[in-house]
């Protein structure tokens, strides 16, 4: 199991970490006992979290497919990468066009180690990794400019990460600063946790997790998610539950809302 990960002194194994918990919910191997304990406690209070973790990966695939194959985007800035898993942004984009260029951003030492080893793209394209924090957009933009051409459209990917910025005004400011640096024709793609279905049980579970010493996460409303797209042209179907954004056809099980919401917008 993941107790074989090692003991990098930069990795704090005494408190749960969001990237490792998501890896646990997705069935990965890169987590510690504290992550599994917190993950099990949260799942007991909110059983749908495992399904949402899985659905968020399917959403990523649909969004990158849309951006690369339909919208013609060839550059991606993916902030809050998380631990590498099957079908990451670069593999999805470079499957459409091997020359696609992708920059990942995260600031967790375990993610950094795995990303540099596993996030290897095509020879025709470019895949880079930046050790930086979402709260420092200037550092992100300066480092990303080494790989991405900011005179050409870029897709800014903020998948499940903005909830870690507790103040809504701060989160909107970060998104605006990043999008302001990108040229017309660029896109914002994001999803965040939201309490659309469950009600008090989810609020209680999130509050308990936030008080447990990990990274606090803020659930946002449909209206708040819409604020991130101020000034952008929303791609149909607009702001929607992650299950409702251009779902793959399924004649046996129609899509139903879950407690996560997303959108894609064009500058």
C-alpha positions as CSV (number, residue, x, y, z in Angstrom):
1,X,0.0,0.0,0.0
2,X,1.0,3.6,0.1
3,X,2.9,3.4,3.3
4,X,5.8,2.5,0.9
5,X,5.8,6.1,-0.4
6,X,8.7,7.1,1.6
7,X,9.3,9.9,4.2
8,X,10.3,13.0,2.3
9,X,10.7,15.6,5.0
10,X,8.9,18.2,3.0
11,X,5.7,16.1,3.0
12,X,3.6,16.5,6.1
13,X,2.1,13.1,6.8
14,X,0.5,14.2,10.1
15,X,-2.5,16.0,8.4
16,X,-4.6,15.0,5.4
17,X,-3.9,16.6,2.1
18,X,-6.5,17.1,-0.6
19,X,-4.5,15.7,-3.5
20,X,-3.8,12.5,-1.6
21,X,-7.4,12.1,-0.5
22,X,-8.6,12.5,-4.0
23,X,-6.1,9.9,-5.1
24,X,-7.5,7.6,-2.4
25,X,-11.1,8.1,-3.5
26,X,-10.0,7.5,-7.1
27,X,-8.5,4.1,-6.1
28,X,-4.8,5.3,-6.4
29,X,-1.9,4.3,-4.3
30,X,-0.4,7.7,-3.4
31,X,-1.7,8.4,0.1
32,X,-0.9,8.0,3.7
33,X,-2.9,6.6,6.7
34,X,-4.0,10.1,7.7
35,X,-5.4,10.7,4.2
36,X,-7.3,7.4,4.3
37,X,-8.7,8.1,7.7
38,X,-9.9,11.6,6.7
39,X,-11.2,10.2,3.4
40,X,-13.2,7.4,5.1
41,X,-14.7,9.9,7.6
42,X,-15.8,12.2,4.9
43,X,-17.1,9.4,2.7
44,X,-19.1,8.1,5.7
45,X,-20.8,11.5,6.1
46,X,-21.0,12.1,2.3
47,X,-20.9,8.8,0.4
48,X,-21.3,10.5,-3.0
49,X,-17.8,12.0,-2.8
50,X,-16.2,8.9,-4.5
51,X,-18.6,9.2,-7.4
52,X,-17.9,12.9,-7.7
53,X,-14.2,12.2,-7.8
54,X,-14.7,9.7,-10.6
55,X,-17.2,12.0,-12.5
56,X,-14.7,14.9,-12.3
57,X,-12.2,12.9,-14.3
58,X,-14.8,12.1,-16.9
59,X,-15.6,15.9,-17.0
60,X,-11.9,16.7,-17.6
61,X,-11.8,14.4,-20.6
62,X,-15.0,15.9,-22.1
63,X,-13.8,19.5,-21.6
64,X,-10.3,18.9,-23.0
65,X,-11.8,17.0,-25.9
66,X,-14.1,20.0,-26.6
67,X,-11.3,22.6,-26.2
68,X,-8.8,20.7,-28.3
69,X,-11.0,19.0,-31.0
70,X,-13.8,21.6,-31.4
71,X,-12.4,24.9,-30.2
72,X,-9.0,24.3,-31.6
73,X,-7.1,25.2,-28.4
74,X,-3.5,24.0,-28.4
75,X,-2.2,25.4,-25.1
76,X,-3.4,24.6,-21.6
77,X,-2.5,26.0,-18.2
78,X,-3.7,23.5,-15.6
79,X,-3.6,24.8,-12.1
80,X,-4.1,22.5,-9.2
81,X,-3.0,19.4,-11.1
82,X,-3.3,16.9,-8.3
83,X,-1.6,13.5,-8.4
84,X,-1.2,12.1,-12.0
85,X,-3.8,9.5,-13.0
86,X,-5.2,8.1,-16.1
87,X,-5.9,10.6,-18.9
88,X,-4.3,13.8,-17.7
89,X,-4.7,17.0,-19.5
90,X,-1.6,16.6,-21.7
91,X,-2.4,13.1,-22.8
92,X,-5.9,14.1,-23.7
93,X,-4.9,17.2,-25.6
94,X,-1.9,15.6,-27.4
95,X,-4.1,12.8,-28.4
96,X,-6.0,15.3,-30.5
97,X,-2.8,17.2,-31.6
98,X,0.6,16.0,-30.6
99,X,2.0,19.5,-30.8
100,X,-0.2,20.7,-27.9
101,X,1.6,22.5,-25.1
102,X,0.6,21.9,-21.5
103,X,1.8,23.5,-18.2
104,X,0.8,22.0,-14.9
105,X,0.8,24.0,-11.6
106,X,0.7,22.6,-8.1
107,X,2.6,23.2,-4.8
108,X,2.5,19.8,-3.0
109,X,5.9,18.0,-2.8
110,X,4.4,14.6,-3.5
111,X,2.6,15.9,-6.5
112,X,5.8,17.6,-7.7
113,X,7.8,14.3,-7.4
114,X,5.2,12.3,-9.3
115,X,4.5,14.9,-11.9
116,X,8.1,15.3,-13.0
117,X,8.4,11.5,-13.3
118,X,5.1,10.7,-15.0
119,X,3.8,13.8,-16.8
120,X,5.8,13.2,-20.0
121,X,4.2,14.3,-23.2
122,X,4.9,13.9,-26.9
123,X,8.2,15.0,-28.6
124,X,6.2,17.3,-30.9
125,X,4.5,19.2,-28.0
126,X,5.6,20.4,-24.6
127,X,4.7,19.4,-21.1
128,X,6.0,21.4,-18.1
129,X,5.4,21.5,-14.4
130,X,5.5,24.6,-12.1
131,X,5.9,24.5,-8.4
132,X,3.6,27.4,-7.4
133,X,0.5,28.4,-5.5
134,X,-2.8,29.5,-7.0
135,X,-2.6,32.5,-4.7
136,X,0.5,33.8,-6.6
137,X,-0.8,34.3,-10.1
138,X,2.1,36.5,-11.1
139,X,4.6,33.7,-10.4
140,X,2.4,31.3,-12.3
141,X,2.2,33.5,-15.3
142,X,5.9,34.4,-15.4
143,X,6.9,30.7,-15.2
144,X,4.2,29.5,-17.7
145,X,5.4,32.0,-20.3
146,X,8.6,29.9,-20.7
147,X,6.5,27.2,-22.3
148,X,3.3,28.9,-23.5
149,X,2.9,31.6,-26.1
150,X,0.6,34.2,-24.5
151,X,0.0,35.7,-27.9
152,X,-2.0,32.6,-28.8
153,X,-5.2,31.2,-27.1
154,X,-4.7,29.3,-23.8
155,X,-7.2,27.2,-21.9
156,X,-7.0,28.0,-18.2
157,X,-8.0,24.9,-16.3
158,X,-9.1,25.3,-12.6
159,X,-10.6,21.9,-11.9
160,X,-11.7,21.6,-8.3
161,X,-9.2,24.1,-7.0
162,X,-10.9,27.4,-6.4
163,X,-12.7,26.1,-3.3
164,X,-9.4,26.2,-1.6
165,X,-9.5,30.0,-1.8
166,X,-12.0,30.7,1.0
167,X,-12.8,34.4,0.2
168,X,-15.0,34.6,-2.9
169,X,-13.7,38.0,-3.8
170,X,-10.1,36.8,-3.6
171,X,-11.0,33.8,-5.8
172,X,-12.6,36.0,-8.4
173,X,-9.6,38.3,-8.4
174,X,-7.2,35.5,-9.0
175,X,-9.3,34.2,-12.0
176,X,-9.5,37.7,-13.4
177,X,-5.8,38.3,-13.1
178,X,-5.0,35.0,-14.9
179,X,-7.6,35.6,-17.6
180,X,-6.4,39.2,-18.2
181,X,-3.0,37.9,-19.1
182,X,-4.5,35.6,-21.8
183,X,-5.4,36.8,-25.3
184,X,-8.8,36.8,-27.0
185,X,-9.9,33.3,-28.0
186,X,-8.7,31.9,-24.6
187,X,-10.9,29.8,-22.4
188,X,-11.6,29.4,-18.7
189,X,-12.7,25.8,-17.7
190,X,-13.4,25.1,-14.1
191,X,-15.5,23.0,-11.6
192,X,-16.0,23.4,-7.9
193,X,-17.8,21.6,-5.1
194,X,-21.4,22.9,-4.5
195,X,-24.3,21.9,-2.4
196,X,-26.8,21.3,-5.1
197,X,-28.5,18.1,-3.9
198,X,-27.5,16.8,-0.5
199,X,-28.2,19.7,1.9
200,X,-27.2,19.9,5.5
201,X,-25.3,16.5,5.5
202,X,-22.8,17.8,3.0
203,X,-22.4,21.1,4.8
204,X,-21.7,19.3,8.1
205,X,-19.3,16.8,6.4
206,X,-17.3,19.7,4.8
207,X,-17.2,21.7,8.0
208,X,-15.9,18.6,9.9
209,X,-13.2,18.0,7.3
210,X,-12.2,21.7,7.4
211,X,-11.8,21.6,11.1
212,X,-9.6,18.4,10.9
213,X,-6.4,20.2,10.1
214,X,-6.3,19.8,6.3
215,X,-6.8,22.4,3.7
216,X,-10.2,24.1,4.2
217,X,-12.5,23.9,1.2
218,X,-15.4,26.3,0.5
219,X,-18.5,25.1,-1.3
220,X,-19.9,27.7,-3.7
221,X,-23.3,28.4,-5.1
222,X,-24.3,28.4,-8.8
223,X,-24.4,32.2,-8.7
224,X,-20.9,32.4,-7.3
225,X,-19.5,30.0,-9.9
226,X,-21.1,32.3,-12.5
227,X,-19.1,35.2,-11.1
228,X,-15.9,33.6,-12.3
229,X,-17.1,33.9,-15.9
230,X,-17.9,37.6,-15.7
231,X,-17.1,39.1,-19.2
232,X,-16.7,35.7,-20.8
233,X,-19.0,34.0,-23.3
234,X,-20.3,30.8,-21.7
235,X,-20.2,27.6,-23.8
236,X,-23.4,25.7,-23.8
237,X,-24.9,24.4,-21.6
238,X,-23.5,27.2,-19.4
239,X,-23.1,26.7,-15.6
240,X,-24.2,23.2,-14.8
241,X,-23.7,20.2,-12.6
242,X,-20.6,18.3,-13.8
243,X,-22.9,15.5,-14.9
244,X,-24.9,17.8,-17.1
245,X,-22.0,19.4,-19.1
246,X,-22.1,17.8,-22.5
247,X,-22.6,14.3,-21.0
248,X,-21.8,11.2,-23.0
249,X,-25.0,9.6,-24.3
250,X,-26.3,6.8,-22.0
251,X,-29.6,5.2,-22.9
252,X,-29.7,3.3,-19.7
253,X,-29.0,5.9,-17.0
254,X,-29.9,9.6,-17.7
255,X,-27.6,12.2,-16.1
256,X,-28.7,13.5,-12.7
257,X,-27.2,16.4,-10.7
258,X,-24.5,15.9,-8.2
259,X,-22.9,18.3,-5.7
260,X,-20.3,19.7,-8.1
261,X,-20.7,22.5,-10.7
262,X,-18.8,23.6,-13.7
263,X,-18.6,25.9,-16.7
264,X,-16.5,26.8,-19.7
265,X,-16.2,30.3,-21.0
266,X,-14.5,32.0,-24.0
267,X,-12.7,35.3,-23.8
